[in-house]
Amino acid sequence: MTIRLMLVDDHAVVRSGLRMLLESETDVEIVGEFGTAGEVLEVVGQVKPQVVLMDIGLPDLSGIEAASQIKQLSPETAIVALTIHEDEEYFFRMLEAGANGYVPKRAAPEELLTAIRVAAAGEVYLYPSLAKYLVKDYLAQDQQTRTPEALNGLTAREQEVLAHLADGASNVEIGDTLGISPKTVARHRENIMRKLNLHSRTELVKYAIRKGIIEP
């Protein structure tokens, strides 16, 4: 199957190098070559290429906005971002805009070709050095998801009280901070100790440090 591809980069020299690379591949056909996002948006809805290989630093429109508009005009078209930016912000914003791949310009030609073929197949290609951002984000979300279970079923209020207790605050101080009575704080404290099977403030502090509720 031949991959119908549009090439978008505002530097003619870069486009020329990419065209030479892509034209040497028997399964890739370049169906358009452009220097601005506006030129692509005029035709992508009619041509409906399988892949748009696009620099995200375009002069007339950001690659992020261009990617979003391309997906609106041709939802089946896959977008591979080719960029000098390898920071987390650009990476996630391009994925959110609908990109199927994100490849640094320093990547080897084989990496770029792999990204194009993976995107054409409807999958997502992540350059190895950038995939760590997605892993880190997943782990952070997973940690948030696991927090209630990890804290043995403590309510949100009990978690607040726990943090203040572990910080050394008294029942009166906690009550003033949270706007509740010292008796209510004491009741929360009893519930916390029971649920966590703790028997002293020292054990409570150690637990809070272990769970990352307070810093040691």
C-alpha positions in Angstrom: 0.0 0.0 0.0 1.3 3.4 -0.9 1.2 6.1 1.7 -0.1 9.4 0.3 1.9 12.1 2.2 1.9 15.9 2.4 5.1 17.6 3.4 5.0 20.9 5.3 8.1 22.9 6.3 8.8 26.6 5.8 12.5 25.9 5.0 13.0 25.0 1.3 16.3 23.3 2.0 14.7 21.1 4.7 11.8 20.2 2.3 14.3 19.3 -0.4 16.2 16.9 1.9 13.0 15.3 3.1 11.6 15.0 -0.4 14.8 13.2 -1.5 14.5 10.8 1.5 10.8 10.1 0.9 10.9 9.7 -2.8 13.5 6.9 -2.5 10.9 4.9 -0.6 8.6 2.7 -2.8 5.7 2.9 -0.4 5.6 6.7 0.0 4.0 9.1 -2.5 4.3 12.9 -1.9 1.0 14.5 -2.9 1.7 18.0 -1.8 4.6 20.1 -0.6 4.0 23.4 1.3 5.8 26.1 3.2 2.9 27.4 5.3 -0.1 26.0 7.3 -2.5 28.1 5.3 -1.5 26.3 2.0 -2.1 22.9 3.6 -5.5 23.9 5.1 -6.7 25.0 1.6 -6.3 21.5 0.1 -6.1 18.9 2.8 -9.9 18.5 3.0 -10.1 17.6 -0.7 -6.9 15.6 -1.1 -7.3 13.8 2.3 -3.7 12.4 2.5 -3.0 9.5 4.8 -0.2 11.4 6.5 0.9 15.1 6.9 4.5 15.4 7.9 4.7 18.9 9.4 7.1 21.2 11.2 5.4 22.7 14.2 7.3 26.0 13.8 5.4 27.4 10.9 5.4 31.2 10.1 1.7 31.8 9.7 0.1 29.4 12.3 1.5 27.3 15.1 1.9 23.6 14.3 -0.4 22.9 17.2 -3.2 25.0 15.8 -2.6 23.7 12.3 -2.7 20.1 13.5 -6.1 20.7 15.2 -7.5 22.3 12.0 -6.2 19.5 9.8 -8.0 17.0 12.0 -11.2 18.9 11.7 -10.9 19.1 7.9 -9.7 15.5 7.4 -10.2 13.4 10.5 -8.6 10.3 9.0 -5.4 12.0 8.1 -2.5 11.2 10.5 -0.1 13.9 11.5 3.6 13.4 12.3 5.2 16.4 13.9 8.8 17.1 12.9 10.4 19.6 15.2 13.4 21.0 17.0 11.4 21.2 20.2 11.8 18.3 22.6 10.3 19.8 25.7 7.3 18.4 27.5 4.9 21.2 26.7 5.1 21.0 22.9 5.0 17.2 23.1 1.7 17.0 25.0 0.1 19.9 23.1 0.7 18.2 19.8 -0.7 14.9 21.1 -3.8 16.7 22.4 -4.2 18.4 19.0 -4.3 15.0 17.3 -0.8 14.2 16.2 0.1 10.5 15.7 3.8 11.0 15.9 6.4 13.4 17.3 9.9 13.2 15.9 12.9 15.5 16.6 14.7 16.8 13.5 17.9 15.3 14.9 16.3 11.8 14.5 17.8 9.3 12.1 16.1 8.9 8.7 15.0 5.4 9.7 13.2 6.8 12.7 11.3 9.3 10.6 10.2 6.6 8.1 9.1 4.3 10.9 7.0 7.2 12.4 5.3 7.8 9.0 4.5 4.1 8.5 3.2 3.7 12.0 1.0 6.8 11.7 -0.3 5.7 8.3 -1.4 2.4 10.0 -3.4 4.4 12.5 -1.1 3.9 15.4 0.9 6.4 17.5 4.7 6.7 17.2 6.7 8.2 20.1 10.4 8.9 19.7 12.2 7.0 22.5 13.6 10.1 24.2 10.2 11.7 24.3 8.2 8.6 25.4 9.5 9.2 29.0 7.1 12.2 29.3 4.1 10.0 28.6 5.3 7.4 31.1 5.9 10.1 33.8 2.4 11.6 33.1 0.8 8.1 33.4 2.6 7.4 36.6 1.5 10.7 38.1 -2.1 10.1 37.1 -1.9 6.5 38.4 -0.6 7.8 41.7 -3.5 10.2 42.0 -5.9 7.3 41.2 -4.4 5.1 43.8 -4.3 7.7 46.6 -7.6 6.8 48.3 -6.8 3.1 48.4 -3.2 3.8 49.5 -4.5 5.9 52.4 -6.7 3.0 53.6 -10.0 4.6 52.8 -9.4 7.9 54.6 -11.9 10.6 53.7 -10.7 13.9 52.2 -11.2 15.6 55.6 -9.3 12.8 57.4 -6.4 13.2 55.0 -6.3 16.9 55.8 -6.4 16.2 59.6 -3.7 13.6 59.1 -1.4 16.1 57.4 -1.8 18.6 60.1 -1.4 16.0 62.9 1.8 14.7 61.3 3.1 18.3 61.1 2.8 18.6 64.9 -0.4 20.7 65.1 -2.7 20.4 68.1 -6.4 19.6 68.0 -7.2 23.3 68.7 -4.8 24.5 65.9 -6.2 22.1 63.4 -9.7 23.1 64.3 -8.9 26.8 63.8 -7.2 26.0 60.4 -10.0 23.8 59.1 -12.9 25.6 60.7 -14.1 22.7 62.8 -14.2 22.1 66.6 -11.4 20.5 68.5 -13.8 17.7 69.4 -14.4 17.0 65.8 -10.7 16.9 65.2 -10.3 14.4 68.0 -13.0 12.2 66.5 -11.2 12.4 63.1 -7.9 11.5 64.8 -9.5 8.4 66.4 -10.9 7.3 63.1 -7.5 7.8 61.4 -5.6 5.8 64.0 -8.2 3.0 63.8 -8.2 2.8 60.0 -4.4 3.0 59.7 -3.8 0.7 62.7 -1.5 3.3 64.3 -1.0 3.8 68.0 1.1 7.0 68.5 1.9 10.3 66.8 5.3 8.9 66.0 3.8 6.1 64.0 1.5 8.6 62.4 4.4 10.9 61.3 6.3 7.9 59.9 3.2 6.9 57.9 2.7 10.4 56.5 6.3 10.6 55.4 6.2 7.2 53.8 3.0 8.2 51.8 4.5 11.5 50.8 1.8 13.5 52.7 4.5 15.5 54.5 8.2 16.0 53.8 10.7 14.4 56.3 
